[in-house]
Amino acid sequence: MADNPHHKSPGEYSSKGAAGAVLGYLFAGIVVWGFLGWLAGEFLGLPTGIGIAVGMMLGAAGAIYLIMKRLSA
C-alpha cells in the first residue's frame, strides 16, 4: 500500500477528518452509554436521571480515551 497516495498511517488525519472522528466518538459514546445507563437505572430502580448521568459521564470518558489513543502521533 506504499504506492497509494491516499493511504494514511494511524495518527495521520486531515483536520476535517479528525474533527469528524472526535465529534463522532463523543456523540456516540455519550448517547450509547447514556442509554445503557438509563437501562441500568431502570433495572436497579435508581432515581430518575442518575443512571443516565453516570452512563453519559462514562461514555464521554471512554470517548476521550479512544480519541487520545487513536489520534495521538
Secondary structure by P-SEA (a helix, b strand, c coil): ccccccccccccccaaaaaaaaaaaaaaaaaaaaaaaaaaaaaaccccaaaaaaaaaaaaaaaaaaaaaaacc
